[in-house]
């Protein structure tokens, strides 16, 4: 649970970040990290189209540079874009000026006011600098679809166990998540619809 649904003391580290939407509204918010890539992103988009769902894609700037057509597909289908740095860098490994420069390099391509830190962490000074430039979006439920220790049914089980009103749910349109997301994403959508959740856009 510590990873899948961050406890209050973790959320308190970044108090002005967005972790969860309205807990009184039966709605969830799908997000996807690490794309766009041609092997996965179009499949995700087609699935979302099937269910008429809009999502937010937190993109790596270098992937946008390498795969502009996939980026264009996401935008043209009405989804939101978020900044996930240019090189998917870890905040704790970089000084704040260098981290901010990497984020801004990504935003030259992305042109967004949303930011999610790769690996879910930032130095305090990075957070303080970023929150004046972006709305920082974390998550209420990370599916762990990227984990080599989990299989699709376990990823689905995380969604079934931890989804709740206002959950910001994180999947990944990445190679490392491909096997798990093929199984878990469509079944998660079906489960959430059956439970009466509305899918909303951040």
Backbone as numpy.savetxt, mean C-alpha at the origin, in Angstrom:
# Nx Ny Nz CAx CAy CAz Cx Cy Cz
0.13 -10.92 15.04 -0.70 -9.71 15.04 0.16 -8.46 15.04
1.35 -8.51 15.64 2.22 -7.34 15.73 2.51 -6.76 14.35
2.71 -7.65 13.37 2.97 -7.19 12.01 1.66 -6.90 11.29
0.74 -7.85 11.33 -0.48 -7.74 10.53 -1.34 -6.53 10.91
-1.45 -6.26 12.20 -2.26 -5.12 12.65 -1.47 -4.40 13.75
-0.80 -3.32 13.38 0.12 -2.66 14.32 -0.58 -2.20 15.59
0.02 -2.46 16.75 -0.58 -2.04 18.02 -0.48 -0.52 18.20
-1.16 -0.03 19.21 -1.25 1.41 19.43 0.11 2.08 19.61
1.04 1.42 20.30 2.31 2.09 20.55 3.12 2.25 19.27
2.92 1.36 18.29 3.56 1.53 16.98 2.91 2.70 16.24
1.60 2.76 16.25 0.89 3.85 15.59 1.25 5.20 16.21
1.54 5.19 17.50 1.89 6.43 18.19 3.24 7.00 17.74
4.05 6.19 17.10 5.35 6.68 16.62 5.17 7.75 15.56
4.10 7.62 14.76 3.81 8.58 13.70 2.36 9.04 13.89
2.13 9.90 14.88 0.75 10.18 15.31 -0.12 10.88 14.27
0.48 11.59 13.34 -0.33 12.28 12.34 -0.44 11.50 11.03
0.12 10.31 11.01 -0.02 9.45 9.83 -1.42 8.82 9.84
-1.85 8.41 8.67 -3.17 7.79 8.53 -3.01 6.27 8.63
-3.55 5.69 9.68 -3.46 4.25 9.90 -4.78 3.55 9.58
-5.87 4.22 9.87 -7.20 3.61 9.72 -8.20 4.71 9.43
-9.17 4.41 8.59 -10.23 5.37 8.30 -11.34 5.22 9.33
-12.50 5.76 9.06 -13.60 5.84 10.01 -13.98 4.45 10.56
-13.78 4.21 11.86 -14.12 2.89 12.43 -15.62 2.64 12.54
-16.41 3.69 12.30 -17.87 3.53 12.37 -18.49 3.24 11.02
-17.67 3.22 9.98 -18.19 2.99 8.63 -17.73 1.62 8.13
-18.65 0.84 7.63 -18.31 -0.51 7.17 -17.70 -0.42 5.78
-16.46 0.04 5.75 -15.73 0.22 4.49 -14.27 -0.14 4.71
-13.62 -0.59 3.63 -12.20 -0.88 3.65 -11.55 -0.17 2.47
-10.22 -0.04 2.54 -9.46 0.74 1.56 -8.27 -0.09 1.10
-8.31 -0.55 -0.15 -7.24 -1.38 -0.68 -6.06 -0.52 -1.12
-4.86 -0.97 -0.78 -3.64 -0.32 -1.26 -2.67 -1.39 -1.75
-1.81 -0.98 -2.68 -0.81 -1.88 -3.26 0.54 -1.17 -3.27
1.56 -1.86 -2.78 2.91 -1.29 -2.70 3.86 -1.93 -3.71
4.87 -1.17 -4.08 6.09 -1.64 -4.76 6.03 -1.68 -6.28
4.87 -1.50 -6.91 4.81 -1.52 -8.38 5.23 -0.19 -8.96
4.91 0.02 -10.22 4.22 -0.93 -11.10 5.21 -1.85 -11.80
4.76 -3.06 -12.09 5.58 -3.97 -12.89 4.66 -4.70 -13.88
5.17 -4.99 -15.06 4.31 -5.56 -16.11 3.81 -6.96 -15.80
4.53 -7.71 -14.97 4.12 -9.09 -14.67 2.91 -9.16 -13.76
2.68 -8.13 -12.91 1.65 -8.22 -11.88 0.60 -7.12 -11.97
1.03 -5.90 -12.17 0.11 -4.76 -12.08 -1.09 -4.87 -13.02
-0.93 -5.24 -14.30 -2.11 -5.36 -15.17 -3.12 -6.39 -14.67
-2.62 -7.49 -14.11 -3.51 -8.51 -13.55 -4.32 -7.94 -12.39
-3.65 -7.20 -11.51 -4.34 -6.56 -10.38 -5.40 -5.59 -10.89
-5.06 -4.80 -11.88 -6.00 -3.83 -12.43 -7.23 -4.51 -13.04
-7.00 -5.59 -13.75 -8.13 -6.31 -14.35 -9.05 -6.88 -13.27
-8.46 -7.38 -12.20 -9.26 -7.93 -11.10 -10.07 -6.82 -10.44
-9.45 -5.68 -10.19 -10.17 -4.57 -9.59 -11.29 -4.08 -10.49
-11.03 -4.06 -11.79 -12.09 -3.69 -12.74 -13.28 -4.64 -12.65
-12.98 -5.93 -12.52 -14.04 -6.94 -12.45 -15.02 -6.63 -11.32
-14.48 -6.15 -10.19 -15.31 -5.87 -9.02 -15.64 -4.39 -8.87
-15.21 -3.60 -9.84 -15.45 -2.14 -9.83 -14.92 -1.50 -8.56
-13.68 -1.85 -8.23 -13.01 -1.35 -7.04 -11.90 -0.39 -7.45
-11.78 0.71 -6.72 -10.66 1.62 -6.88 -9.71 1.45 -5.70
-8.41 1.58 -5.97 -7.40 1.38 -4.94 -6.33 2.45 -5.04
-5.42 2.45 -4.08 -4.29 3.36 -4.09 -3.02 2.56 -4.27
-2.20 2.95 -5.24 -0.95 2.26 -5.55 0.22 3.12 -5.11
0.95 2.64 -4.10 2.15 3.33 -3.63 3.33 2.81 -4.46
3.78 3.66 -5.37 4.71 3.21 -6.41 6.16 3.61 -6.13
7.04 2.74 -6.55 8.48 3.00 -6.51 8.85 3.78 -7.77
9.48 4.93 -7.58 9.77 5.80 -8.71 10.56 5.14 -9.82
11.53 4.32 -9.46 12.34 3.66 -10.49 11.52 2.67 -11.29
10.52 2.06 -10.67 9.63 1.17 -11.42 8.75 1.96 -12.39
8.34 3.15 -11.99 7.58 4.02 -12.90 8.46 4.41 -14.09
9.71 4.72 -13.79 10.65 5.07 -14.87 10.81 3.92 -15.85
10.90 2.70 -15.34 11.13 1.54 -16.19 9.86 1.05 -16.87
8.71 1.29 -16.24 7.45 0.74 -16.76 6.38 1.84 -16.86
6.60 2.83 -17.69 5.64 3.95 -17.78 4.26 3.54 -18.26
4.18 2.49 -19.09 2.87 2.08 -19.59 2.00 1.53 -18.48
2.60 0.78 -17.56 1.84 0.24 -16.43 1.40 1.37 -15.49
2.27 2.35 -15.31 1.90 3.52 -14.51 0.70 4.22 -15.14
0.77 4.40 -16.44 -0.31 5.07 -17.16 -1.62 4.29 -17.03
-1.54 2.96 -17.07 -2.74 2.13 -16.92 -3.42 2.39 -15.59
-2.64 2.46 -14.52 -3.19 2.67 -13.18 -3.92 4.01 -13.13
-3.29 5.04 -13.65 -3.88 6.38 -13.62 -5.15 6.42 -14.47
-5.08 5.87 -15.66 -6.22 5.96 -16.58 -7.43 5.18 -16.09
-7.22 4.18 -15.23 -8.34 3.41 -14.70 -8.91 4.01 -13.42
-8.44 5.17 -13.05 -9.07 5.91 -11.96 -8.58 5.61 -10.57
-7.41 5.00 -10.44 -6.85 4.70 -9.12 -5.97 5.85 -8.65
-5.72 5.90 -7.35 -4.84 6.93 -6.79 -3.40 6.44 -6.77
-2.50 7.41 -6.79 -1.07 7.12 -6.78 -0.46 7.65 -5.49
0.45 6.88 -4.90 1.20 7.33 -3.74 2.68 7.14 -3.98
3.47 7.89 -3.24 4.94 7.86 -3.34 5.49 6.81 -2.38
6.37 5.95 -2.90 7.00 4.89 -2.10 8.52 4.97 -2.25
9.02 6.19 -2.42 10.41 6.55 -2.70 10.84 6.09 -4.10
11.99 6.55 -4.53 12.47 6.21 -5.86 13.11 4.83 -5.90
13.79 4.46 -4.83 14.54 3.19 -4.82 14.09 2.22 -3.73
12.90 2.43 -3.16 12.40 1.55 -2.10 13.41 1.44 -0.97
13.81 2.59 -0.45 14.89 2.62 0.54 14.35 2.59 1.97
15.19 2.09 2.88 14.85 2.01 4.29 15.23 3.32 4.97
14.25 3.92 5.64 14.51 5.19 6.27 15.63 5.18 7.28
15.74 4.11 8.08 16.75 4.05 9.12 18.17 3.99 8.57
18.30 3.68 7.30 19.63 3.53 6.69 20.11 4.80 5.97
19.28 5.86 6.01 19.62 7.07 5.27 19.45 8.30 6.15
20.32 9.28 5.94 20.14 10.57 6.58 18.92 11.25 5.99
18.30 12.11 6.76 17.05 12.74 6.33 17.17 13.47 5.00
18.21 14.29 4.75 18.30 14.98 3.46 18.34 14.01 2.28
19.05 12.89 2.44 19.16 11.91 1.36 17.83 11.17 1.15
17.16 10.88 2.24 15.86 10.20 2.15 14.85 11.10 1.47
14.81 12.35 1.88 13.88 13.31 1.28 14.18 13.50 -0.20
15.46 13.54 -0.55 15.83 13.70 -1.96 15.36 12.52 -2.79
15.43 11.32 -2.21 14.97 10.14 -2.93 13.46 10.17 -3.11
12.75 10.60 -2.08 11.29 10.72 -2.19 10.90 11.78 -3.23
11.60 12.89 -3.23 11.29 13.95 -4.18 11.64 13.55 -5.61
12.68 12.77 -5.76 13.02 12.26 -7.09 11.88 11.40 -7.63
11.30 10.58 -6.76 10.14 9.78 -7.16 8.96 10.68 -7.51
8.79 11.73 -6.74 7.60 12.55 -6.94 7.67 13.41 -8.20
8.85 13.55 -8.77 8.94 14.21 -10.07 8.15 13.43 -11.12
8.07 12.12 -10.93 7.29 11.26 -11.83 5.86 11.05 -11.33
5.70 10.95 -10.03 4.41 10.55 -9.46 3.44 11.72 -9.25
3.99 12.85 -8.83 3.17 14.05 -8.62 1.95 13.77 -7.72
2.23 13.35 -6.51 1.19 12.97 -5.57 1.42 13.63 -4.22
0.35 13.69 -3.42 0.48 14.22 -2.06 0.40 13.10 -1.02
0.46 11.84 -1.46 0.42 10.69 -0.56 1.80 10.03 -0.49
2.17 9.59 0.70 3.48 8.93 0.88 3.33 7.76 1.84
3.97 6.65 1.49 4.08 5.51 2.41 5.55 5.09 2.47
6.13 5.00 3.65 7.54 4.63 3.75 7.76 3.15 3.48
8.71 2.80 2.61 9.04 1.39 2.43 9.42 0.74 3.77
9.00 -0.48 3.95 9.26 -1.27 5.16 8.54 -0.70 6.38
7.75 0.36 6.20 6.92 0.86 7.28 7.63 1.64 8.36
8.80 2.16 8.07 9.47 2.94 9.11 10.22 4.14 8.52
10.36 5.16 9.35 11.10 6.37 9.03 11.80 6.84 10.30
12.91 7.54 10.13 13.47 8.26 11.26 12.49 9.38 11.64
12.56 9.82 12.90 11.64 10.85 13.36 11.76 12.12 12.53
12.99 12.52 12.20 13.17 13.74 11.43 12.64 13.57 10.00
12.73 12.37 9.47 12.15 12.10 8.15 10.64 12.25 8.21
10.05 11.69 9.24 8.61 11.81 9.42 8.20 13.26 9.55
8.93 14.03 10.36 8.60 15.43 10.57 8.69 16.22 9.27
9.69 15.92 8.46 9.85 16.62 7.18 8.78 16.18 6.18
8.50 14.89 6.13 7.54 14.36 5.16 6.12 14.83 5.43
5.74 14.95 6.69 4.34 15.26 7.00 3.96 16.67 6.59
4.95 17.53 6.33 4.65 18.87 5.84 4.48 18.89 4.32
4.89 17.81 3.69 4.85 17.74 2.23 3.78 16.75 1.73
3.52 15.72 2.52 2.63 14.64 2.11 1.66 14.28 3.22
0.57 13.61 2.83 -0.25 12.87 3.78 0.38 11.49 3.89
0.88 11.14 5.05 1.56 9.86 5.23 0.52 8.79 5.53
0.50 7.76 4.69 -0.49 6.69 4.81 0.23 5.41 5.23
-0.12 4.89 6.38 0.43 3.62 6.84 -0.60 2.52 6.53
-0.99 1.72 7.51 -1.99 0.67 7.26 -2.58 0.17 8.56
-3.75 -0.38 8.45 -4.40 -1.04 9.58 -4.25 -2.55 9.47
-3.99 -3.04 8.26 -3.84 -4.48 8.02 -2.84 -4.69 6.90
-1.72 -5.28 7.21 -0.78 -5.69 6.17 -0.92 -7.20 5.98
-1.19 -7.60 4.76 -1.55 -9.00 4.50 -0.37 -9.96 4.60
0.83 -9.42 4.48 2.07 -10.22 4.46 2.11 -11.14 3.23
1.55 -10.67 2.15 1.59 -11.45 0.90 3.00 -11.61 0.37
3.91 -10.78 0.83 5.31 -10.82 0.40 6.13 -11.90 1.10
5.60 -12.47 2.16 6.38 -13.36 3.02 6.62 -14.73 2.38
7.87 -15.16 2.41 8.22 -16.48 1.92 7.77 -17.58 2.89
7.40 -17.18 4.10 6.96 -18.15 5.11 5.47 -18.44 5.04
4.75 -17.64 4.25 3.31 -17.81 4.15 2.91 -18.28 2.76
1.76 -18.93 2.68 1.17 -19.32 1.41 -0.15 -18.56 1.25
-0.73 -18.66 0.07 -1.95 -17.91 -0.23 -3.04 -18.06 0.81
-3.37 -19.28 1.24 -4.44 -19.43 2.25 -4.14 -18.71 3.56
-2.86 -18.63 3.93 -2.50 -17.92 5.16 -2.65 -16.42 5.00
-2.32 -15.93 3.81 -2.51 -14.50 3.52 -4.00 -14.16 3.57
-4.81 -15.00 2.97 -6.26 -14.82 3.03 -6.74 -14.85 4.48
-6.20 -15.75 5.26 -6.61 -15.85 6.67 -6.30 -14.57 7.42
-5.19 -13.90 7.08 -4.87 -12.62 7.72 -5.95 -11.59 7.42
-6.40 -11.56 6.18 -7.47 -10.62 5.81 -8.75 -10.96 6.57
-9.10 -12.22 6.60 -10.34 -12.64 7.26 -10.30 -12.37 8.76
-9.13 -12.46 9.34 -9.02 -12.27 10.79 -8.97 -10.80 11.19
-8.23 -9.99 10.42 -7.92 -8.64 10.89 -8.69 -7.51 10.21
-9.37 -7.78 9.11 -10.14 -6.71 8.46 -11.24 -6.23 9.38
-11.45 -4.93 9.41 -12.48 -4.33 10.25 -12.87 -2.99 9.64
-13.87 -2.36 10.20 -14.33 -1.07 9.68 -13.16 -0.09 9.57
-13.02 0.50 8.40 -11.99 1.52 8.20 -10.60 0.99 7.90
-10.45 -0.32 7.78 -9.12 -0.87 7.54 -8.50 -0.38 6.23
-7.28 0.11 6.32 -6.43 0.34 5.15 -5.63 -0.94 4.98
-5.90 -1.65 3.89 -5.36 -3.00 3.68 -4.23 -2.94 2.65
-3.09 -3.54 3.00 -1.93 -3.48 2.12 -1.61 -4.82 1.48
-1.67 -4.84 0.15 -1.13 -5.91 -0.68 0.08 -5.34 -1.44
0.73 -6.18 -2.23 1.88 -5.76 -3.02 1.75 -6.26 -4.44
1.86 -5.36 -5.42 1.92 -5.81 -6.82 3.39 -5.95 -7.19
3.98 -7.03 -6.67 5.42 -7.29 -6.84 5.65 -8.77 -7.12
6.80 -9.07 -7.68 7.16 -10.45 -8.01 7.15 -11.33 -6.77
7.68 -10.82 -5.67 7.77 -11.65 -4.47 6.40 -12.02 -3.91
5.38 -11.25 -4.27 4.03 -11.52 -3.78 3.16 -12.30 -4.75
3.67 -12.56 -5.95 2.84 -13.04 -7.04 2.08 -14.31 -6.72
2.76 -15.32 -6.21 2.08 -16.59 -5.92 0.98 -16.41 -4.88
1.29 -15.65 -3.85 0.31 -15.46 -2.77 -0.86 -14.58 -3.19
-0.56 -13.53 -3.95 -1.63 -12.59 -4.30 -2.61 -13.20 -5.30
-2.13 -14.09 -6.16 -3.04 -14.75 -7.11 -4.13 -15.51 -6.38
-3.75 -16.12 -5.28 -4.72 -16.87 -4.50 -5.52 -15.95 -3.59
-4.83 -15.08 -2.86 -5.46 -14.36 -1.75 -6.28 -13.14 -2.16
-5.85 -12.42 -3.20 -6.55 -11.17 -3.51 -7.99 -11.39 -3.97
-8.25 -12.23 -4.97 -9.65 -12.40 -5.37 -10.52 -12.97 -4.25
-9.97 -13.89 -3.48 -10.74 -14.48 -2.38 -10.96 -13.48 -1.25
-9.99 -12.59 -1.03 -10.17 -11.54 -0.02 -11.27 -10.59 -0.42
-11.28 -10.21 -1.69 -12.33 -9.32 -2.18 -13.70 -9.96 -2.02
-13.80 -11.23 -2.40 -15.08 -11.94 -2.27 -15.51 -12.02 -0.80
-14.58 -12.32 0.07 -14.90 -12.41 1.50 -15.39 -11.08 2.03
-14.69 -10.01 1.71 -15.05 -8.69 2.22 -16.41 -8.23 1.69
-16.68 -8.53 0.43 -18.00 -8.21 -0.12 -19.10 -9.00 0.57
-18.84 -10.27 0.81 -19.84 -11.10 1.49 -20.09 -10.62 2.93
-19.06 -10.04 3.53 -19.20 -9.52 4.89 -19.87 -8.15 4.92
-20.15 -7.60 3.74 -20.88 -6.35 3.66 -20.03 -5.09 3.63
-18.73 -5.25 3.40 -17.85 -4.07 3.33 -17.97 -3.38 1.97
-17.92 -2.07 2.02 -17.81 -1.26 0.81 -16.34 -0.96 0.59
-15.91 -0.98 -0.66 -14.53 -0.62 -0.98 -14.49 0.86 -1.35
-13.66 1.60 -0.63 -13.54 3.03 -0.89 -12.12 3.41 -1.25
-12.00 4.58 -1.86 -10.70 5.09 -2.28 -10.22 6.11 -1.24
-8.95 6.04 -0.91 -8.38 7.00 0.04 -8.52 8.42 -0.49
